[in-house]
Amino acid sequence: MRVRHATKAGRGVAAAAMAAGLILGLAGCGGEGQQPQQDKPKGTTAAPRDTASGNAQPQSEEPAEPIAVLKGQDGFELAITSAERDAGGFLTVKGSLKNTSEKGRAVPVGTRGNETEVLKHGNSLGGATLVDTQGKKRYYVLRDTDGRPLTTTGLDILGSGESAAVFMQFPAPPAGTTEVSLQLPTFDPATIKLS
C-alpha cells in the first residue's frame, strides 16, 4: 500500500513539473518579436504570421550587392551575387539575369552552349564556364545523369526591366583559388571572388 501511494505522489509531482514547464515555455514563446511599436528600431518590420498554422512567412529579402556584372547582347545583364563552396566539393554561383532594354527580349539561346546533351534540355545557362587562370583549369557547369545542366533552365522571354533569379553549379576549384573568371556565351567575362 505504501509503495502504491509513493508512486502516485511521484506521478503527481512529475505532472505538476511538466505543467509548470509547459506554462513557462508558452509564456516565453508568446512574447517573441512582440516589442512595443515605439521600441522597434527604425527600418525593421516584424515578419507576418500565418494565423492558420502558426508558421512564420518568409520576408522578402533585399537584393544582395553584386560581386560582378556581366554585360550581354541585346541589353541583358547578369549580376552575380554569390559564389560559394559547399562541403560536397561544389561551387554554386547565384545571381540575377535582367533585361535592361526597352522591350521584351528572348534570352539568347547561345547561353546554353553547344554541347549536344545540354541542347536537348532547352534554354539554360549550361554554356557557363569558370576559368582558374592560376591553376590553369576550366570548369564546366555540372550535369545530372540524364545530361541536364545543374543550372537555371526554361529561360524564355524577359520583359523590359524584368529579371530572373539564376544559379549555376560547378566543381569547386581548390581551396587556394580565391577568384575565377566567369564566362557565359554572348556575355563579356567577369572576375568573381569565391567564398
Buried (B, 14 or more C-beta within 10 A) or exposed (E): EEEEEEEEEEEEEEEEEEEEEEEEEEEEEEEEEEEEEEEEEEEEEEEEEEEEEEEEEEEEEEEEEBBBBBEBEEBBBBBBBBBEBEEEEBBBBBBBBBBBBEEEBEBBBBBBBEBEEBBEBBBBBBBBBBBBEEEEBEBBBBBEEEBBBBBBBEBEEBEEEEBBEBEBBBEBBEEEBEBBBBBBBBBEEBEBEBE
